[in-house]
Amino acid sequence: MALAVVLLNGASFHGGCCRHKVLLSLLGPLLSNSKLYSSYRRPGAEPKKKLSWQNTDFSFKKGIDHLKTQLSLLRKETQDYLGGSRGHALSQHLLKQTRVLWQFRSQEDLNKWVISSDVEIGGKSEVYIKLGRNNQAALLYGTLNTEAPRDGETKYSGYCSMRSRPAVGSFNRKKYYDWSNFNTLYLRVRGDGRPWMVNIYTDPYFSHQKDDLYSYFMFTRGGPYWEEIKIPFSKFFFSSRGRVQDNQHPVWLDKASVRTLGFTIGDKVNGPFQLEIDFIGLLNDRAHREEFAYETYDKNTPV
Protein backbone atom coordinates (compact mmCIF):
# COMPACT_ATOMS: atom_id res chain seq x y z
CA MET A 1 0.00 0.00 0.00
CA ALA A 2 2.90 2.31 0.72
CA LEU A 3 4.05 1.70 -2.84
CA ALA A 4 0.64 2.84 -4.14
CA VAL A 5 0.88 6.04 -2.10
CA VAL A 6 4.37 6.73 -3.45
CA LEU A 7 3.19 6.15 -7.03
CA LEU A 8 0.21 8.50 -6.67
CA ASN A 9 2.26 11.20 -4.98
CA GLY A 10 5.01 10.92 -7.56
CA ALA A 11 2.57 11.16 -10.45
CA SER A 12 0.87 14.22 -9.03
CA PHE A 13 3.97 16.16 -7.98
CA HIS A 14 6.04 15.58 -11.10
CA GLY A 15 3.55 17.09 -13.53
CA GLY A 16 2.11 13.82 -14.81
CA CYS A 17 -1.59 14.61 -14.63
CA CYS A 18 -2.45 11.94 -17.18
CA ARG A 19 -0.36 9.35 -15.37
CA HIS A 20 -2.10 10.30 -12.15
CA LYS A 21 -5.51 9.61 -13.71
CA VAL A 22 -4.39 6.25 -15.09
CA LEU A 23 -2.92 5.16 -11.77
CA LEU A 24 -6.01 6.34 -9.93
CA SER A 25 -8.27 4.35 -12.28
CA LEU A 26 -6.16 1.23 -11.73
CA LEU A 27 -5.88 1.65 -7.97
CA GLY A 28 -9.41 2.99 -7.53
CA PRO A 29 -10.92 -0.28 -6.24
CA LEU A 30 -8.02 -0.68 -3.85
CA LEU A 31 -8.47 2.80 -2.43
CA SER A 32 -12.27 2.80 -2.41
CA ASN A 33 -12.44 2.50 1.36
CA SER A 34 -9.31 4.52 1.95
CA LYS A 35 -9.00 7.83 3.79
CA LEU A 36 -5.86 8.70 1.87
CA TYR A 37 -7.14 12.12 0.81
CA SER A 38 -9.02 12.88 4.04
CA SER A 39 -6.86 15.35 5.96
CA TYR A 40 -9.59 17.31 7.78
CA ARG A 41 -9.74 16.91 11.56
CA ARG A 42 -12.53 18.40 13.65
CA PRO A 43 -11.25 21.03 16.10
CA GLY A 44 -10.66 19.49 19.53
CA ALA A 45 -10.44 15.93 18.22
CA GLU A 46 -7.36 13.88 18.92
CA PRO A 47 -5.13 13.10 15.96
CA LYS A 48 -5.28 9.56 14.67
CA LYS A 49 -2.41 7.33 15.65
CA LYS A 50 -2.51 5.35 12.41
CA LEU A 51 -1.54 6.77 9.06
CA SER A 52 -4.32 7.07 6.49
CA TRP A 53 -2.94 4.38 4.19
CA GLN A 54 -2.76 1.89 7.09
CA ASN A 55 -6.58 1.82 7.23
CA THR A 56 -6.82 0.84 3.57
CA ASP A 57 -8.28 -2.55 2.74
CA PHE A 58 -5.61 -3.54 0.23
CA SER A 59 -6.63 -6.42 -2.02
CA PHE A 60 -4.39 -7.53 -4.85
CA LYS A 61 -7.24 -9.60 -6.31
CA LYS A 62 -9.47 -6.52 -6.65
CA GLY A 63 -6.76 -4.74 -8.58
CA ILE A 64 -6.27 -7.64 -10.96
CA ASP A 65 -10.02 -8.01 -11.52
CA HIS A 66 -10.35 -4.29 -12.23
CA LEU A 67 -7.45 -4.43 -14.68
CA LYS A 68 -9.03 -7.38 -16.51
CA THR A 69 -12.32 -5.48 -16.79
CA GLN A 70 -10.65 -2.39 -18.23
CA LEU A 71 -8.61 -4.44 -20.70
CA SER A 72 -11.76 -6.22 -21.92
CA LEU A 73 -13.43 -2.83 -22.46
CA LEU A 74 -10.40 -1.63 -24.37
CA ARG A 75 -10.47 -4.74 -26.53
CA LYS A 76 -14.16 -4.21 -27.37
CA GLU A 77 -13.57 -0.55 -28.21
CA THR A 78 -10.71 -1.52 -30.52
CA GLN A 79 -12.83 -4.12 -32.30
CA ASP A 80 -15.67 -1.61 -32.78
CA TYR A 81 -13.26 0.98 -34.12
CA LEU A 82 -11.63 -1.40 -36.60
CA GLY A 83 -14.95 -2.87 -37.70
CA GLY A 84 -16.62 0.48 -38.30
CA SER A 85 -19.00 2.49 -36.17
CA ARG A 86 -20.52 0.45 -33.32
CA GLY A 87 -19.32 -2.78 -34.90
CA HIS A 88 -21.11 -2.19 -38.22
CA ALA A 89 -19.46 -1.89 -41.58
CA LEU A 90 -18.60 1.63 -42.69
CA SER A 91 -21.00 1.45 -45.65
CA GLN A 92 -23.88 0.50 -43.36
CA HIS A 93 -22.94 3.31 -41.00
CA LEU A 94 -23.01 5.93 -43.75
CA LEU A 95 -26.34 4.73 -45.17
CA LYS A 96 -28.05 4.31 -41.81
CA GLN A 97 -30.91 6.77 -41.31
CA THR A 98 -31.89 6.04 -37.69
CA ARG A 99 -30.14 5.08 -34.48
CA VAL A 100 -31.55 4.43 -31.02
CA LEU A 101 -29.40 6.05 -28.35
CA TRP A 102 -31.39 5.25 -25.21
CA GLN A 103 -34.38 3.05 -24.54
CA PHE A 104 -35.88 2.20 -21.20
CA ARG A 105 -36.61 -1.45 -20.55
CA SER A 106 -34.82 -2.20 -17.26
CA GLN A 107 -33.42 -0.61 -14.13
CA GLU A 108 -30.00 -0.70 -15.77
CA ASP A 109 -31.30 1.67 -18.45
CA LEU A 110 -32.58 4.06 -15.78
CA ASN A 111 -29.21 4.01 -14.01
CA LYS A 112 -27.70 5.72 -17.05
CA TRP A 113 -29.58 8.90 -16.09
CA VAL A 114 -29.45 11.33 -13.18
CA ILE A 115 -32.35 13.42 -11.87
CA SER A 116 -32.07 16.72 -10.00
CA SER A 117 -34.25 19.61 -8.88
CA ASP A 118 -34.08 22.99 -7.17
CA VAL A 119 -33.64 21.19 -3.85
CA GLU A 120 -29.94 21.63 -4.56
CA ILE A 121 -30.35 25.39 -4.05
CA GLY A 122 -32.89 25.14 -1.24
CA GLY A 123 -36.06 24.81 -3.33
CA LYS A 124 -39.04 22.55 -2.72
CA SER A 125 -39.61 20.83 -6.08
CA GLU A 126 -39.59 17.04 -6.20
CA VAL A 127 -38.68 14.70 -9.05
CA TYR A 128 -38.60 10.90 -9.35
CA ILE A 129 -37.98 8.37 -12.08
CA LYS A 130 -39.11 4.78 -12.45
CA LEU A 131 -40.05 2.23 -15.09
CA GLY A 132 -43.47 2.66 -16.64
CA ARG A 133 -46.17 0.10 -17.22
CA ASN A 134 -44.87 -3.30 -18.40
CA ASN A 135 -41.32 -1.95 -18.18
CA GLN A 136 -41.70 -0.33 -21.59
CA ALA A 137 -40.76 3.28 -20.81
CA ALA A 138 -39.23 5.63 -18.28
CA LEU A 139 -41.71 7.59 -16.17
CA LEU A 140 -40.38 10.94 -14.97
CA TYR A 141 -42.75 12.56 -12.50
CA GLY A 142 -42.84 14.90 -9.56
CA THR A 143 -44.11 18.26 -8.34
CA LEU A 144 -42.93 21.71 -9.37
CA ASN A 145 -42.76 24.40 -6.69
CA THR A 146 -41.70 27.93 -7.62
CA GLU A 147 -41.29 29.16 -4.04
CA ALA A 148 -37.81 30.64 -3.76
CA PRO A 149 -35.64 29.66 -0.78
CA ARG A 150 -35.44 32.25 1.96
CA ASP A 151 -31.68 32.68 1.91
CA GLY A 152 -31.61 36.34 0.95
CA GLU A 153 -29.85 35.65 -2.34
CA THR A 154 -31.93 33.34 -4.55
CA LYS A 155 -34.77 35.14 -6.33
CA TYR A 156 -36.15 32.40 -8.58
CA SER A 157 -36.76 28.70 -8.17
CA GLY A 158 -38.82 25.89 -9.62
CA TYR A 159 -37.15 23.41 -11.94
CA CYS A 160 -36.62 19.68 -12.30
CA SER A 161 -34.33 17.92 -14.73
CA MET A 162 -33.18 14.57 -16.04
CA ARG A 163 -29.73 14.19 -17.57
CA SER A 164 -27.79 11.28 -19.02
CA ARG A 165 -24.58 10.22 -17.34
CA PRO A 166 -21.42 11.01 -19.31
CA ALA A 167 -20.15 7.99 -21.20
CA VAL A 168 -16.88 6.56 -19.90
CA GLY A 169 -14.49 4.33 -21.82
CA SER A 170 -11.81 1.97 -20.65
CA PHE A 171 -9.49 3.27 -17.91
CA ASN A 172 -12.01 6.04 -17.13
CA ARG A 173 -11.46 7.88 -20.41
CA LYS A 174 -14.03 10.36 -21.65
CA LYS A 175 -16.23 9.15 -24.49
CA TYR A 176 -18.14 11.36 -26.87
CA TYR A 177 -21.16 10.80 -29.09
CA ASP A 178 -20.63 11.08 -32.82
CA TRP A 179 -23.89 12.40 -34.29
CA SER A 180 -22.35 13.93 -37.40
CA ASN A 181 -24.28 11.63 -39.80
CA PHE A 182 -27.68 12.73 -38.42
CA ASN A 183 -29.54 16.01 -38.44
CA THR A 184 -32.56 15.39 -36.19
CA LEU A 185 -33.24 14.27 -32.63
CA TYR A 186 -36.03 11.68 -32.61
CA LEU A 187 -38.11 10.90 -29.49
CA ARG A 188 -41.23 8.94 -28.61
CA VAL A 189 -42.85 10.44 -25.53
CA ARG A 190 -46.16 10.85 -23.75
CA GLY A 191 -46.57 13.96 -21.63
CA ASP A 192 -49.21 15.89 -19.75
CA GLY A 193 -49.28 18.97 -21.95
CA ARG A 194 -46.48 20.86 -20.22
CA PRO A 195 -43.47 22.19 -22.16
CA TRP A 196 -39.96 20.87 -21.65
CA MET A 197 -36.52 22.07 -22.59
CA VAL A 198 -34.21 19.62 -24.38
CA ASN A 199 -30.55 20.35 -23.62
CA ILE A 200 -27.38 19.15 -25.31
CA TYR A 201 -24.24 19.47 -23.20
CA THR A 202 -20.87 19.61 -24.91
CA ASP A 203 -17.42 19.13 -23.48
CA PRO A 204 -15.86 22.54 -22.77
CA TYR A 205 -12.46 23.32 -24.22
CA PHE A 206 -11.92 26.14 -21.72
CA SER A 207 -13.07 26.26 -18.10
CA HIS A 208 -15.31 29.29 -18.67
CA GLN A 209 -17.35 27.24 -21.17
CA LYS A 210 -18.53 24.68 -18.61
CA ASP A 211 -22.00 26.27 -18.41
CA ASP A 212 -22.55 26.38 -22.19
CA LEU A 213 -25.36 24.31 -23.65
CA TYR A 214 -27.64 24.05 -26.67
CA SER A 215 -31.38 23.98 -26.10
CA TYR A 216 -34.75 23.78 -27.80
CA PHE A 217 -38.35 23.40 -26.66
CA MET A 218 -40.36 20.19 -26.63
CA PHE A 219 -44.12 20.69 -26.39
CA THR A 220 -46.21 17.72 -25.24
CA ARG A 221 -49.90 17.63 -26.13
CA GLY A 222 -51.16 15.51 -23.21
CA GLY A 223 -53.74 12.77 -23.43
CA PRO A 224 -53.43 8.97 -23.54
CA TYR A 225 -51.62 8.72 -26.88
CA TRP A 226 -47.91 8.55 -27.60
CA GLU A 227 -46.35 11.13 -29.87
CA GLU A 228 -43.19 11.07 -31.95
CA ILE A 229 -41.23 14.30 -31.78
CA LYS A 230 -38.57 15.32 -34.27
CA ILE A 231 -36.30 18.24 -33.40
CA PRO A 232 -33.73 19.25 -36.03
CA PHE A 233 -30.34 20.08 -34.60
CA SER A 234 -30.43 23.31 -36.62
CA LYS A 235 -33.14 24.58 -34.21
CA PHE A 236 -31.01 24.32 -31.07
CA PHE A 237 -29.86 27.72 -29.80
CA PHE A 238 -26.76 28.47 -27.79
CA SER A 239 -26.93 29.74 -24.20
CA SER A 240 -24.62 30.15 -21.24
CA ARG A 241 -25.64 30.24 -17.58
CA GLY A 242 -29.28 30.45 -18.57
CA ARG A 243 -28.86 33.41 -20.91
CA VAL A 244 -29.31 33.18 -24.67
CA GLN A 245 -26.17 34.46 -26.36
CA ASP A 246 -26.06 37.01 -29.17
CA ASN A 247 -23.31 35.12 -30.97
CA GLN A 248 -25.15 32.00 -32.14
CA HIS A 249 -23.62 29.01 -33.89
CA PRO A 250 -24.79 25.47 -34.71
CA VAL A 251 -24.16 22.67 -32.26
CA TRP A 252 -21.06 20.66 -33.10
CA LEU A 253 -22.08 17.04 -33.60
CA ASP A 254 -18.67 15.49 -34.21
CA LYS A 255 -17.14 12.82 -31.98
CA ALA A 256 -15.17 15.30 -29.86
CA SER A 257 -17.98 17.48 -28.58
CA VAL A 258 -21.34 16.01 -27.41
CA ARG A 259 -21.22 14.59 -23.89
CA THR A 260 -24.74 14.33 -22.46
CA LEU A 261 -28.42 15.00 -23.18
CA GLY A 262 -30.98 16.32 -20.73
CA PHE A 263 -34.58 17.41 -20.17
CA THR A 264 -35.68 20.30 -17.95
CA ILE A 265 -39.09 21.55 -16.87
CA GLY A 266 -39.41 25.06 -15.45
CA ASP A 267 -42.59 26.63 -16.81
CA LYS A 268 -43.33 28.51 -13.55
CA VAL A 269 -46.55 26.55 -12.99
CA ASN A 270 -46.89 24.93 -9.58
CA GLY A 271 -48.24 21.42 -9.51
CA PRO A 272 -47.58 17.84 -10.56
CA PHE A 273 -46.00 16.83 -13.85
CA GLN A 274 -45.12 13.63 -15.64
CA LEU A 275 -43.31 12.59 -18.80
CA GLU A 276 -43.00 9.09 -20.23
CA ILE A 277 -40.11 8.39 -22.59
CA ASP A 278 -40.08 5.28 -24.76
CA PHE A 279 -36.81 5.88 -26.58
CA ILE A 280 -34.43 8.63 -27.64
CA GLY A 281 -32.77 8.33 -31.02
CA LEU A 282 -31.32 10.05 -34.05
CA LEU A 283 -32.73 10.54 -37.52
CA ASN A 284 -31.18 11.52 -40.80
CA ASP A 285 -34.04 13.41 -42.41
CA ARG A 286 -33.18 13.79 -46.09
CA ALA A 287 -35.95 16.35 -46.56
CA HIS A 288 -34.48 18.71 -43.97
CA ARG A 289 -32.02 21.06 -45.67
CA GLU A 290 -31.74 23.85 -43.10
CA GLU A 291 -28.22 24.32 -41.75
CA PHE A 292 -28.99 26.82 -38.99
CA ALA A 293 -32.25 28.51 -38.03
CA TYR A 294 -30.82 31.68 -36.50
CA GLU A 295 -29.02 34.72 -37.80
CA THR A 296 -25.26 34.75 -37.43
CA TYR A 297 -23.14 37.87 -37.64
CA ASP A 298 -19.78 39.19 -36.53
CA LYS A 299 -19.55 40.80 -33.14
CA ASN A 300 -17.40 43.63 -34.45
CA THR A 301 -18.54 44.55 -37.92
CA PRO A 302 -15.60 45.78 -40.02
CA VAL A 303 -15.88 49.40 -41.13
N, C-alpha and C positions, 0 to 999 in steps of 0.2 A: 504494500500500500504506500509505503514511503517512496518507492520508485514512481508510482503514479503521481504523487504530489510533486516530485521533482520534475517530471515530464511536463505537467501542466504549468508549473511556475516557469520553467525554462521556455516553453512555447509562448507564454504571454509576455515575458519580460524581454525577449530577444526579437520582438517585432514580427513574430510569425503568427499573425492573426488567423490565417487559414489553417496552419498546423494546429493551432489551439482548438479550432472548431472540429477538426478531424479527430484529434485525441479525445475531445469531450464527447463526441458521438460514440467512439469506441468504448470509452470508460464510463459512459452514462449509466448503464445498468449497475455497474459496480459502485457508483457514487450516489445511487438514487436515495439511499437512506443516510447519506453522509451529511455532516455539518461542517464540511470543509470550508464553505464560504460564509458561514454564520459567525460573525465576529462581534455582534452586538451583545452586551451584557447589561441587564437591568441595573440601574443605580442601587447600591446597597447589597447586591447579591455577591456571594463569594465566587471568586474565579474557579473555573473547573480545573481539577487536578490533571485530568487526562487531556492530551492533545486531541484536536478535532478529528484527525485521520485515524486515531486509535479506536474511535467509536464506529468506524465504517465496517459494514458487513461485507468483507471482501470475498468474492466467489469467482474463482478462475473459470468455472463451468459457465457462469452467466456471461462472462466476457466472450468465451468461445461461441456460445449459442448466438449472441448478438452479432458477432462477426460473420457467422454463417448466414444469418438472416440478411444482413446488408449485402453480402456477396451474391446471394441468390437474387436480390432485387437488382443489383447491378448487371447480373447476367441477363435477366429478363429485359431490362432497358436496352442493353446492347443488341439483343435479338430483335426487339421491336424497331430499333433504329436501322439496323441492317436490312430488315425485311420490309421497310416502308413505314408509313404512319400507322401506329397502333397495330402492327403486325400484318397489315394489308399491303398488297402490292401498290407500287407508286401510281400505276395507271388507275386502279380502283379508287385510290385516295383522291386523285384529281377529278374523277368523274362523279364522285359521290356528292349527292345533293342534300342529304340530311345526316345528322349525327346526334345521338342522344347523349347528353352530358351527365345528367343526373335523373334517376328515377327512384321512386320511394316504394320499396316492397318489403323492407325488413328494418329492424332496429339499427343494423349496421349502416344502412343508407342514411338514417337520421343522424347518426353520429358524425357524419361528414359535414354537419352544419352546426352553427352556434347561434343562439338567440340572445338578445339583449333588449333592455328598455331604459327609460329614464330613471330607473331605480339607481343606476350608477351615479347619477348626479343629485340624488335625493328625491326623485319624483315618486309617483304612486301608480304608474301604469304597470300592468302585468301581462306577461306573454308566456305561452307554453307551446310545445310541439309534441305531436304523437302520431302514430299511424292511423289512417282513416279506416273506414269500413272495409272489411275483408283484406286488410293490409294492401290496399291498392293505391294509396296516395298518402301524402303528408298533410296533416291537419294543423295549421298554425292558427291559434286562437288566443284570446285574452281580452283585456279591458283597457281602454285608453282613458287616461286622466290628465287633463291639461293644467291641473293645479301646480303652480310653481313652488319649489321648496323654499322655505322661509329661512334662507341663509344670508339674505341681504345682498346677494350678488346675482343669482340666477333670476332672469326675468321671464323666461319662457320654458315650457316643459310639455311633455305629451308626445312620446314617440315609442315605437316598438320596431324591432328589426330582426331579420334572419339573414345570416351570412354564411357562405361556404367556408370551410377551413382551407387554408392555403395548402396546395399539393406539395408533398415532400418526396424527394427521390432517395436513392440509396445514400447512406452516410449523411443523412439530414441535409441534403442539397435542395435548394429551391427549384421547384418545377413550375413551368409556365404553360399556359394553354395557347395553342396555335390555332387561331380562328381565321386565318388569313384567306382560306378558301371559301368562306361563307360571308354572307352580307346581312343576315337576319337572325334575330333571336326568336326561337319558336317555343311556346309554352302551351300547356293544356292545364287550365285552372278552373276553379269554381269558387266564386267569391260571394260577398253579401252586398255588393253594390258600392263599396267604398273604394276610393282610389289609392293606389300604391305607387311607390317610387322604385324603379328598378335601377340598381347601381352596379357599375363595373369598376372594380378597384384595380389599378395598375401598380406595378412595382416602381417606386420612386428612384430616380437616378441620383437626386440630391435630397438631403434631409428635409429641406423646406417644402418638398413636394409630397410629403407623406399624407397630407389631407386632401390631395387631389382625387377627384373621381368623375366618372361620366354617368349621367343619369337621364332617364326618360320616364314618362308616366305610364302606368298600366291601369286602365279603368275596367273594373268588373261590373257586370250588369245585374248580378244577383239572380235569385231563382234556383230551381232544382237542376238546371241543365249545365253541362260542362261547356266551356268555350275555349277555342284555340286562338291564341293571341300571337300575332307576328309583329315584331318591333324591328325595323331596319336599324342597323348600326349607324347609319347616316343621321338618324334622328337624335342620337344621344348628344347632350350638350355638356360642356366642361364647366366644372365648379370647383371651388376650393374653400374649405371651412364653411360650407353652407351658402356661399355667395357665388352666383353665376358670374363668370369672368367675361370681360369685354373681348379678350383675345381668344376666340374659339378656334378649335381645330378638331379634326376627326379622331376618334379613338383608334389607337394603334392596336391592331389585331395580330401582330406577328408573335412568334414564340418567345420573345424576350420582354413581354410587357404585361399581359393580362394575368392577374393572380387569383382574384376571387370575384364572386357574384353575390349580390345581396338584394333584399327587399325591405322597404321601410314604409311604415304607415305613420302619418302625422298630420291628419287633415283637420286638427283642432276641434274634433267632435267627440265629446265624452260618450263612453258607452262601449258595449262589447263589439268585437269584430272576429271574423274568421276567414281563412283562406285555405282552400285545398289545392294542392299541387300534384298533378299526376306525373309529369315529367318536364324537364327543361332540356331543350336541344338547340341545334343550329340548323339553318336552312340556307341553301344557295338559291335565291329567287332570281331566275334568269330575267324576269320581267322588270325587276327593280334596277334602274339605271342611275339613280341619284347617288352622287358621291358624298355630298355634305349638304345638309338642309339649312345651314345658317351662313350668314354673311361673314366673310373673312377679309380683313384689311390690316394694313401695317399700323403699328402703334404711332410711329413718327412718320407722317407722310412727307416724302421728299419735296422740297420746294423747287 
